[in-house]
Amino acid sequence: MTAKEAETGPGEPVGYGAALKELQEILSELESENVDVDRLASRVERAGALIRLCQERLAAAELQVERVVDALDTD
């Protein structure tokens, strides 16, 4: 699953905060003593997609901040 596939519905991407919350929920599931083995692979796959999405959002935010700071330096 790609970060693009981590969307909630057509054209509705998961926000960074929602992705983190879902990652925490998945982690709790995986750490529990009653892990559903039938869902394990799909939950790990979903976690991977959410992690990639968060990385992309962080990289985009970092780039945006750098552009703002650079613009301020040139003024």
N, C-alpha and C positions, 0 to 999 in steps of 0.2 A: 504494500500500500504506500502510495506516495503522499507527500504533504498535500498535494492537490486533492487527493482522495479523502483527506481528513476533514472534508466539508460536511456540514450537517444536512444540507439539502441542496437543491439546485441553486447555485449562485450565492449560497450563504456560508462563507467560510467561518470556521471556528475561530473565535478571538483568542488572543494569547492567554488571558486569564482563565477562560473556559477550558482551554487545552491543558493548562497546568492543573486545574481542578480535576479534570478527567484522568490525567496521569496519576495524580495522588490516589484517586479511587482505584485505578488499575493496580497500582503498587500495593494498596491495602488488600485487594483481592488475592494478589500473588503471594503476599506474606501470610495470609491466613492459613490455618491448619486445614481448612475445608476447600482447597483449591479444586475447582471443577476442571479436571484434566481434559474434558471434551472441549472446553472453551479456552484452554491455556494458550494454544498457538494463535488463535484469533486475537486474544487480548494482548499478547506480546507484539503481534503485528500492528495492532492499533496503536500501542504505545510507541512503537518505532515511528509510525507516521506522525504522531503528535509531537514527538521529539524533533523530527525534521522540520515540522511546521514552526515550532518555537525557535529553532535555530535560524530559520529563514526570516522570521519576524524580527529577531534580535539583530541580525545582520543588516536588515533594511533600516531599522531604527538607528543603528550605529552610523550608517551611511548618511542618513538624513541629518543627524546631529552634527556630523563632521561638515556637511555642506553649510549648515547654519553658522557654525563656528568660523569656517573659512570665509563666508560672506561678511561676517562681523569684522574679521581681521583685515579685509580689503577695504573696508569703509573708512 
